[in-house]
């Protein structure tokens, strides 16, 4: 995806979509005639059917999905993670991964936010952390009890784009592991597979870039490969496994979004975009490290589909599908794939993609003393999402404040302690032009107390204590209507679990705070008589967060 960014920035600034399409066509669709025609003719071995709509992430505004990944998660629930942002295209500001779940891979979409009992929007799966500048093209595999997510984290320069790793036990909570390596030009779109016993069960990562690693217009667009025995340490230098030649620009190109499938003794490389934004071509080889090139007519094309950011996926019945997504595409689509190579689809040993089998279900666990039912201040779940996961309560909203209030309503006479473990997942919800890519607008997660209304706490009035990444980060005590009572500067980081506690005694409010390994300290003290009793709950602002051990206790 993403690589046409230098050409699109000036277009998005003025939000002229027609002009954007024209410029995009000039810089992306202009695959040279040598690249598009110097291909060894072969019979079609794989074809796609009609695409059908499965998911649209749009809510108040139009959002897109670009490069993405599917995986069957614990308990048989399908998960999709992918590049996302509100329209128009903003590739350098794609800093969070979309997340959607469905009990059925092919559930048809019934409009914005999800399908009929099918794909449903979730809080952002994860957000970028420094030194990442954006997040592109996730690919997830499962191995020995852990989910591995490989993706592009951007970089300080186009020649030093990061390929990074995060891991998760449940597909809801992700840990940033490390920058695996850096490559260019705009090295991106990783895809990982096991080559099987014939190749000593070696893991291989395919990704796209240029040769040489340069911004010169004459570079060749190539597919690179690296190998690993442990999914963490990857070989260096990479090898070129496919060369699509030059298109007269280092951006975009026909080697984006590589996806490789083994069937029998043959390997199929899905690659695009070629003569158009949605133009994927498939190349055949018996050697997973050599798919030929378009310069000397050694690339053997065996299929072509109208897809951008293609992912190959199989459902639990063994049926094959190809996906399609991208800027201005209206979400996510699937198309049935048909193979003509004679390989037995019922033999899992004959492919690198056997019929997926779900791992055992993981029971959601949210430890809280607060009473159900809970009430969301945003009534439409398409816009604000709250879900109990194995790691706690996860909430997300990108347009401002979203409250999730319990039925616990403390009377005016009660003095109490209210506390929670909180982890921020995003640093900012939906950064937009013209904010610099290194500058973010902030996210926050809060505990809420003495709310006068369960359904509309901000309107009716309440107290809030948050951790936030806005303006350098910190802890803030404030009330609605919005008025800051006290603030405390602290470099709040994503994926670190902090502990917030408020001690409320009459009009006296004391805020305690600690990071992991630290002793709790009283960081703020305030007096305020605006509210004397009310509901308890939590809040997210402009992003996603995880809450656990949300506990209150009454002080005599």
C-alpha positions as CSV (number, residue, x, y, z in Angstrom):
1,X,0.0,0.0,0.0
2,X,1.0,3.4,1.3
3,X,3.9,4.2,-0.8
4,X,2.2,6.7,-3.0
5,X,2.2,8.9,0.1
6,X,4.5,11.7,-1.1
7,X,2.3,12.3,-4.0
8,X,-1.0,12.1,-2.0
9,X,0.0,14.5,0.8
10,X,-0.6,17.6,-1.1
11,X,-3.9,16.2,-2.4
12,X,-5.3,15.4,1.0
13,X,-4.4,18.8,2.4
14,X,-7.0,20.3,0.1
15,X,-9.4,17.3,0.3
16,X,-10.0,17.2,-3.4
17,X,-10.7,13.6,-4.0
18,X,-11.0,13.7,-7.8
19,X,-7.6,15.3,-8.1
20,X,-6.3,12.7,-5.7
21,X,-7.4,9.9,-8.0
22,X,-5.8,11.5,-11.0
23,X,-2.4,11.9,-9.2
24,X,-2.7,8.5,-7.7
25,X,-3.2,7.1,-11.2
26,X,-0.2,8.9,-12.5
27,X,2.1,7.6,-9.7
28,X,0.7,4.2,-9.1
29,X,-1.0,2.9,-12.2
30,X,1.9,3.7,-14.5
31,X,3.5,0.3,-14.5
32,X,6.0,0.2,-17.3
33,X,5.2,-1.8,-20.4
34,X,8.3,-4.0,-19.7
35,X,6.9,-4.9,-16.2
36,X,3.5,-5.7,-17.4
37,X,4.3,-7.6,-20.6
38,X,7.6,-9.4,-20.0
39,X,5.9,-12.4,-18.4
40,X,6.1,-16.0,-19.4
41,X,2.6,-17.0,-20.7
42,X,1.1,-19.9,-18.8
43,X,-2.3,-21.3,-18.4
44,X,-4.5,-20.0,-15.6
45,X,-4.1,-22.1,-12.4
46,X,-6.1,-19.9,-10.0
47,X,-9.0,-17.5,-10.5
48,X,-11.4,-15.5,-8.4
49,X,-15.1,-15.0,-8.5
50,X,-17.3,-12.0,-7.8
51,X,-16.3,-9.9,-4.8
52,X,-18.9,-9.5,-2.0
53,X,-18.9,-7.0,0.8
54,X,-18.2,-8.2,4.3
55,X,-17.2,-5.2,6.4
56,X,-17.3,-1.4,6.4
57,X,-15.6,0.4,9.3
58,X,-17.4,3.7,8.7
59,X,-19.4,5.4,11.5
60,X,-20.0,9.1,11.9
61,X,-17.6,9.5,9.0
62,X,-16.2,7.4,6.2
63,X,-13.3,5.2,7.1
64,X,-11.2,2.8,5.0
65,X,-9.4,-0.5,5.5
66,X,-6.2,-1.1,3.6
67,X,-3.6,-3.9,4.0
68,X,-5.0,-6.3,6.5
69,X,-4.9,-9.8,7.9
70,X,-7.4,-12.5,8.9
71,X,-6.9,-15.2,11.6
72,X,-9.2,-17.7,13.3
73,X,-8.8,-16.9,17.0
74,X,-9.6,-18.7,20.3
75,X,-13.1,-20.2,20.5
76,X,-13.6,-20.1,16.7
77,X,-14.0,-16.3,16.4
78,X,-12.5,-14.7,13.3
79,X,-10.4,-11.6,13.7
80,X,-9.4,-9.0,11.2
81,X,-6.7,-6.4,11.9
82,X,-5.7,-3.8,9.3
83,X,-4.6,-0.3,8.3
84,X,-7.3,2.3,8.9
85,X,-8.0,6.0,8.9
86,X,-10.9,8.2,8.2
87,X,-11.2,9.3,4.6
88,X,-9.6,10.8,2.6
89,X,-6.4,8.7,2.4
90,X,-3.8,9.7,5.0
91,X,-1.1,7.1,4.8
92,X,1.5,8.8,7.0
93,X,-1.2,9.3,9.7
94,X,-2.3,5.6,9.9
95,X,-1.1,5.0,13.4
96,X,-3.7,2.5,14.8
97,X,-4.8,-0.9,13.5
98,X,-8.5,-1.5,13.0
99,X,-9.9,-4.6,14.6
100,X,-13.1,-6.5,13.8
101,X,-14.5,-9.9,14.9
102,X,-17.0,-12.3,13.4
103,X,-18.2,-15.9,14.1
104,X,-18.3,-16.4,10.4
105,X,-15.6,-15.3,7.9
106,X,-18.0,-14.6,5.1
107,X,-20.9,-12.9,6.9
108,X,-22.4,-10.4,4.6
109,X,-22.2,-6.7,5.6
110,X,-25.4,-5.0,6.5
111,X,-24.0,-1.5,6.6
112,X,-21.5,0.5,8.6
113,X,-19.7,-1.2,11.4
114,X,-20.6,-4.8,10.9
115,X,-22.6,-7.6,9.3
116,X,-25.8,-9.5,10.1
117,X,-24.4,-11.3,13.1
118,X,-21.1,-11.1,11.4
119,X,-18.2,-8.7,11.4
120,X,-18.4,-6.2,14.3
121,X,-16.1,-3.2,14.9
122,X,-13.9,-3.3,17.9
123,X,-11.7,-0.8,19.7
124,X,-8.4,-0.2,17.9
125,X,-6.3,-3.3,18.3
126,X,-3.0,-1.4,18.8
127,X,-1.4,1.9,18.3
128,X,2.1,3.1,17.2
129,X,4.9,3.6,19.7
130,X,8.0,5.6,19.2
131,X,10.2,5.4,17.1
132,X,7.4,4.1,14.8
133,X,6.0,6.9,12.6
134,X,2.9,4.9,11.4
135,X,1.6,1.4,11.2
136,X,1.1,-0.5,8.0
137,X,0.2,-4.0,6.7
138,X,-0.2,-6.4,9.7
139,X,0.2,-10.1,9.2
140,X,-0.6,-12.5,12.0
141,X,0.4,-16.2,12.5
142,X,-0.1,-18.5,15.4
143,X,2.7,-20.6,16.8
144,X,3.1,-22.5,20.1
145,X,0.5,-20.6,22.2
146,X,1.3,-17.1,20.9
147,X,0.1,-14.9,18.1
148,X,2.8,-13.1,16.2
149,X,2.0,-9.9,14.3
150,X,4.5,-8.6,11.8
151,X,4.0,-5.1,10.3
152,X,5.7,-2.0,9.0
153,X,6.4,0.7,11.6
154,X,7.5,3.4,9.2
155,X,10.9,5.0,10.0
156,X,13.1,8.0,10.1
157,X,13.7,7.8,6.4
158,X,12.4,5.8,3.4
159,X,15.6,3.9,3.3
160,X,15.2,2.7,6.9
161,X,11.6,1.5,7.2
162,X,11.0,-0.8,10.2
163,X,9.6,-4.3,10.1
164,X,8.4,-4.9,13.6
165,X,6.9,-7.6,15.8
166,X,4.2,-7.6,18.4
167,X,2.8,-10.7,20.2
168,X,-0.5,-11.5,21.9
169,X,-2.0,-14.4,23.8
170,X,-5.6,-13.6,22.8
171,X,-5.6,-11.1,19.8
172,X,-6.9,-8.3,22.0
173,X,-3.9,-7.3,24.0
174,X,-0.5,-6.8,22.2
175,X,3.0,-6.4,23.5
176,X,5.6,-4.5,21.4
177,X,8.5,-6.8,21.1
178,X,11.2,-5.2,18.9
179,X,12.2,-3.7,15.6
180,X,13.3,-6.8,13.7
181,X,15.2,-5.0,11.0
182,X,15.1,-1.9,8.8
183,X,15.0,-1.9,5.0
184,X,13.8,0.2,2.0
185,X,12.9,1.8,-0.1
186,X,9.8,1.9,2.0
187,X,10.3,-1.7,2.9
188,X,6.8,-2.9,4.0
189,X,4.0,-5.4,3.7
190,X,5.5,-8.4,5.5
191,X,4.0,-11.9,5.1
192,X,5.3,-14.9,7.1
193,X,4.9,-18.6,6.4
194,X,6.5,-22.0,7.2
195,X,8.1,-23.7,4.2
196,X,7.4,-27.2,5.4
197,X,9.5,-30.3,6.0
198,X,11.2,-30.2,2.5
199,X,12.8,-26.9,3.6
200,X,13.5,-28.0,7.2
201,X,10.4,-26.2,8.5
202,X,12.1,-22.9,7.9
203,X,10.1,-19.7,8.4
204,X,10.3,-17.2,5.6
205,X,9.2,-13.6,5.5
206,X,8.3,-12.0,2.2
207,X,8.0,-8.2,1.9
208,X,8.2,-5.5,-0.8
209,X,10.9,-2.8,-1.4
210,X,13.2,-1.6,-4.1
211,X,16.5,-2.6,-5.5
212,X,18.7,-0.8,-4.9
213,X,17.4,0.8,-1.6
214,X,17.1,4.2,-3.1
215,X,14.6,7.0,-4.0
216,X,15.9,7.0,-7.6
217,X,13.1,6.8,-10.3
218,X,15.0,3.9,-12.0
219,X,14.9,1.4,-9.0
220,X,13.3,-2.0,-9.6
221,X,10.3,-3.0,-7.5
222,X,11.1,-6.3,-5.9
223,X,9.9,-8.9,-3.4
224,X,12.4,-9.7,-0.7
225,X,12.7,-12.7,1.5
226,X,14.4,-13.4,4.8
227,X,14.4,-16.7,6.8
228,X,14.3,-17.5,10.5
229,X,14.3,-20.5,12.9
230,X,12.6,-18.7,15.8
231,X,10.3,-16.1,14.2
232,X,12.4,-13.3,15.9
233,X,15.9,-13.4,14.4
234,X,15.8,-12.9,10.6
235,X,18.6,-13.5,8.0
236,X,20.6,-10.7,6.5
237,X,21.0,-9.6,3.8
238,X,17.6,-10.3,2.3
239,X,17.4,-12.1,-1.1
240,X,15.4,-10.9,-4.1
241,X,12.8,-13.6,-5.0
242,X,10.9,-11.5,-7.6
243,X,11.8,-8.6,-9.7
244,X,9.0,-6.6,-11.4
245,X,11.4,-4.0,-13.0
246,X,11.1,-0.3,-13.0
247,X,8.0,1.9,-13.2
248,X,9.8,5.2,-13.2
249,X,9.2,5.9,-9.5
250,X,10.3,4.3,-6.2
251,X,6.8,4.6,-4.8
252,X,3.9,2.1,-5.1
253,X,4.7,-0.6,-7.6
254,X,3.6,-4.0,-8.6
255,X,5.3,-5.9,-5.7
256,X,3.1,-4.5,-3.0
257,X,1.2,-6.8,-0.5
258,X,3.0,-10.1,-1.4
259,X,1.3,-13.3,-0.3
260,X,2.7,-16.8,-0.9
261,X,0.8,-20.1,-0.8
262,X,2.3,-23.5,-1.2
263,X,0.2,-26.1,-3.0
264,X,1.8,-29.5,-3.6
265,X,5.4,-28.8,-4.7
266,X,4.5,-25.4,-6.2
267,X,4.5,-21.9,-4.7
268,X,2.1,-19.1,-5.8
269,X,3.0,-15.5,-5.2
270,X,0.1,-13.0,-5.2
271,X,1.4,-9.5,-6.0
272,X,0.0,-6.1,-6.8
273,X,-0.8,-3.4,-7.9
274,X,-0.1,-3.7,-11.6
275,X,-2.0,-1.9,-14.3
276,X,-4.4,-0.3,-11.8
277,X,-5.0,0.2,-8.1
278,X,-6.9,-3.1,-7.9
279,X,-4.9,-5.4,-10.1
280,X,-3.3,-8.5,-8.4
281,X,-1.3,-11.0,-10.4
282,X,-0.3,-14.5,-9.4
283,X,3.1,-16.1,-10.2
284,X,4.2,-19.7,-10.1
285,X,7.4,-21.3,-9.0
286,X,8.8,-24.5,-7.6
287,X,11.4,-22.6,-5.7
288,X,10.0,-20.3,-2.9
289,X,13.1,-18.1,-3.3
290,X,12.9,-17.6,-7.1
291,X,9.7,-16.4,-8.8
292,X,11.6,-15.0,-11.7
293,X,11.6,-11.5,-13.1
294,X,9.9,-9.4,-15.8
295,X,13.2,-8.3,-17.3
296,X,14.2,-11.6,-18.9
297,X,10.8,-13.1,-19.2
298,X,11.2,-15.7,-16.4
299,X,8.2,-14.7,-14.3
300,X,5.4,-17.2,-14.9
301,X,2.0,-15.6,-14.4
302,X,-0.9,-18.0,-13.7
303,X,-3.7,-15.7,-12.5
304,X,-5.0,-12.2,-12.2
305,X,-7.7,-10.7,-10.0
306,X,-9.1,-7.2,-9.5
307,X,-7.9,-6.8,-5.9
308,X,-5.8,-4.3,-3.9
309,X,-4.0,-5.4,-0.7
310,X,-4.9,-9.1,-1.4
311,X,-4.9,-11.7,1.5
312,X,-5.6,-15.3,0.9
313,X,-7.7,-17.0,3.6
314,X,-9.5,-20.3,4.1
315,X,-12.7,-20.8,6.1
316,X,-13.3,-23.6,8.5
317,X,-14.9,-25.6,5.7
318,X,-11.8,-25.5,3.6
319,X,-13.1,-23.0,1.0
320,X,-10.5,-20.5,-0.4
321,X,-11.0,-16.7,-0.6
322,X,-9.1,-13.6,-1.7
323,X,-9.7,-10.3,-0.1
324,X,-9.8,-6.8,-1.5
325,X,-9.6,-3.4,0.3
326,X,-8.0,0.0,-0.1
327,X,-8.5,3.8,-0.1
328,X,-11.9,4.8,-1.2
329,X,-13.1,1.1,-1.6
330,X,-15.9,1.1,1.0
331,X,-14.3,-1.4,3.4
332,X,-13.5,-5.1,3.0
333,X,-14.5,-7.6,0.3
334,X,-14.0,-11.3,-0.3
335,X,-14.0,-13.4,-3.5
336,X,-14.0,-17.2,-3.8
337,X,-10.8,-18.6,-5.2
338,X,-10.8,-21.6,-7.5
339,X,-7.6,-23.6,-8.2
340,X,-6.9,-25.6,-11.3
341,X,-3.7,-27.3,-10.3
342,X,-5.1,-30.7,-9.4
343,X,-3.9,-30.5,-5.7
344,X,-6.2,-32.3,-3.3
345,X,-7.8,-29.7,-1.1
346,X,-8.7,-32.3,1.5
347,X,-5.1,-33.1,2.3
348,X,-3.7,-30.5,4.7
349,X,-0.1,-31.8,4.0
350,X,-0.5,-30.5,0.4
351,X,-0.6,-26.9,1.3
352,X,1.0,-24.2,3.6
353,X,-2.6,-23.2,4.4
354,X,-4.4,-26.1,5.9
355,X,-8.1,-25.8,7.1
356,X,-7.9,-23.5,10.1
357,X,-8.5,-24.9,13.5
358,X,-9.5,-22.7,16.4
359,X,-7.6,-22.7,19.7
360,X,-9.6,-23.3,22.9
361,X,-11.8,-20.4,23.9
362,X,-10.3,-18.0,26.5
363,X,-12.8,-16.8,29.1
364,X,-13.3,-13.0,29.4
365,X,-12.1,-11.8,32.8
366,X,-12.9,-8.4,34.1
367,X,-12.4,-8.1,37.9
368,X,-14.7,-5.4,39.3
369,X,-16.8,-4.7,42.3
370,X,-19.1,-2.4,40.4
371,X,-22.6,-3.6,39.7
372,X,-24.2,-4.4,36.3
373,X,-25.9,-3.5,34.1
374,X,-23.4,-1.0,32.6
375,X,-24.5,1.9,30.4
376,X,-22.6,3.4,27.5
377,X,-22.9,7.2,26.9
378,X,-22.6,6.4,23.1
379,X,-25.7,4.4,22.3
380,X,-24.5,3.2,18.9
381,X,-22.0,0.4,19.3
382,X,-20.7,1.1,15.8
383,X,-19.2,4.3,17.2
384,X,-18.1,3.4,20.7
385,X,-17.1,-0.2,21.6
386,X,-16.8,-1.8,25.0
387,X,-15.9,-5.5,25.3
388,X,-14.7,-7.8,28.0
389,X,-11.6,-9.7,27.0
390,X,-9.4,-12.2,28.8
391,X,-7.2,-9.3,29.9
392,X,-10.0,-7.0,31.1
393,X,-12.5,-4.4,29.9
394,X,-11.4,-2.8,26.6
395,X,-13.0,0.4,25.4
396,X,-12.5,2.6,22.3
397,X,-13.8,5.8,20.8
398,X,-12.0,8.3,18.5
399,X,-14.3,11.4,18.5
400,X,-13.9,12.5,22.1
401,X,-15.3,11.2,25.4
402,X,-17.1,7.8,25.8
403,X,-18.3,6.8,29.2
404,X,-19.1,3.3,30.4
405,X,-21.0,3.7,33.7
406,X,-21.9,1.0,36.2
407,X,-25.2,0.8,38.2
408,X,-23.3,1.4,41.4
409,X,-24.7,4.6,42.8
410,X,-23.2,5.8,46.0
411,X,-25.3,8.1,48.2
412,X,-24.1,11.5,49.3
413,X,-23.2,10.2,52.8
414,X,-20.6,7.7,51.5
415,X,-16.9,8.3,51.6
416,X,-15.0,5.9,49.4
417,X,-11.9,4.7,47.6
418,X,-12.2,4.0,43.9
419,X,-9.3,2.5,41.9
420,X,-8.3,0.8,38.7
421,X,-5.4,-0.6,36.7
422,X,-5.4,1.2,33.3
423,X,-3.4,0.6,30.1
424,X,-3.5,3.1,27.2
425,X,-3.4,1.3,23.9
426,X,-3.4,4.3,21.6
427,X,-1.4,7.5,21.7
428,X,-3.9,9.3,19.6
429,X,-7.2,8.3,18.0
430,X,-7.2,9.6,14.5
431,X,-4.5,12.1,13.7
432,X,-5.2,14.3,10.7
433,X,-3.6,16.8,8.5
434,X,-1.8,19.1,8.9
435,X,-0.4,17.7,12.2
436,X,3.2,16.6,11.8
437,X,3.7,12.9,11.8
438,X,5.8,13.2,15.0
439,X,3.1,15.2,16.8
440,X,0.1,13.5,18.2
441,X,-3.1,14.9,19.6
442,X,-3.4,12.6,22.6
443,X,-5.5,9.8,24.1
444,X,-6.8,9.3,27.7
445,X,-8.4,6.7,29.9
446,X,-10.2,7.6,33.2
447,X,-12.1,6.5,36.2
448,X,-15.3,8.5,36.8
449,X,-17.1,9.1,40.1
450,X,-20.0,11.0,41.7
451,X,-21.7,11.1,38.3
452,X,-25.2,12.6,38.5
453,X,-26.4,10.5,35.6
454,X,-25.6,7.0,34.5
455,X,-26.4,7.6,30.8
456,X,-25.1,11.2,30.4
457,X,-22.4,11.8,33.1
458,X,-20.7,14.7,31.2
459,X,-24.0,16.6,30.7
460,X,-25.3,16.0,34.2
461,X,-21.9,16.5,35.9
462,X,-19.2,14.3,37.4
463,X,-15.6,14.0,38.5
464,X,-12.9,12.4,36.4
465,X,-9.3,11.3,37.0
466,X,-7.4,10.2,33.9
467,X,-4.0,9.2,32.5
468,X,-3.3,10.9,29.2
469,X,-0.7,11.4,26.5
470,X,-1.8,14.9,25.6
471,X,0.7,17.8,25.8
472,X,3.5,15.6,27.1
473,X,1.4,13.3,29.2
474,X,0.3,13.1,32.8
475,X,-2.6,12.6,35.3
476,X,-5.5,15.0,35.4
477,X,-8.3,15.6,37.9
478,X,-11.2,17.5,36.5
479,X,-15.0,17.8,36.5
480,X,-17.8,18.3,34.0
481,X,-18.8,20.8,32.9
482,X,-15.1,20.8,32.0
483,X,-12.9,22.4,34.6
484,X,-9.5,21.2,35.6
485,X,-9.0,20.9,39.3
486,X,-5.5,19.6,39.5
487,X,-2.9,18.2,37.0
488,X,0.3,16.2,37.4
489,X,3.0,15.9,34.6
490,X,4.2,12.3,33.8
491,X,5.4,10.7,30.7
492,X,2.6,8.2,30.2
493,X,3.5,5.4,27.9
494,X,1.3,3.0,25.9
495,X,1.2,-0.7,26.9
496,X,2.2,0.0,30.5
497,X,-0.3,-0.7,33.2
498,X,-0.7,2.2,35.6
499,X,-2.7,2.3,38.8
500,X,-5.0,5.2,39.6
501,X,-6.8,5.6,43.0
502,X,-9.0,8.3,44.4
503,X,-9.9,8.7,48.0
504,X,-13.0,10.7,48.5
505,X,-13.9,12.0,51.9
506,X,-16.7,14.6,51.8
507,X,-15.5,17.5,49.7
508,X,-11.8,16.3,49.9
509,X,-10.4,14.4,46.9
510,X,-7.0,12.8,47.0
511,X,-5.5,11.1,43.9
512,X,-2.9,8.4,44.2
513,X,-0.8,7.1,41.3
514,X,1.9,4.6,40.5
515,X,3.6,3.0,37.6
516,X,4.7,-0.7,37.7
517,X,7.4,-1.3,40.4
518,X,6.7,2.0,42.1
519,X,5.0,2.8,45.4
520,X,1.7,4.6,45.2
521,X,2.0,8.3,46.0
522,X,-0.5,11.0,46.6
523,X,0.0,13.3,43.6
524,X,-3.0,15.6,43.9
525,X,-5.3,17.0,46.6
526,X,-8.4,19.1,45.9
527,X,-11.6,20.3,47.6
528,X,-14.8,20.7,45.6
529,X,-18.4,20.6,46.6
530,X,-20.1,20.4,43.2
531,X,-21.2,16.8,43.5
532,X,-21.8,14.8,46.6
533,X,-22.8,11.3,45.4
534,X,-23.5,9.4,42.2
535,X,-22.5,6.7,39.8
536,X,-19.1,5.1,39.2
537,X,-17.6,4.1,35.9
538,X,-14.8,4.5,33.4
539,X,-14.0,6.6,30.3
540,X,-11.9,6.7,27.2
541,X,-11.1,9.8,25.2
542,X,-9.9,9.7,21.6
543,X,-8.5,6.2,21.5
544,X,-8.5,2.8,23.1
545,X,-7.6,1.5,26.6
546,X,-7.8,-1.6,28.9
547,X,-9.2,-1.6,32.4
548,X,-8.8,-4.2,35.1
549,X,-9.4,-4.5,38.8
550,X,-11.9,-1.7,38.9
551,X,-12.7,-1.7,42.6
552,X,-14.5,0.5,45.0
553,X,-14.7,0.3,48.8
554,X,-16.7,2.4,51.3
555,X,-14.8,4.3,54.0
556,X,-16.6,4.4,57.4
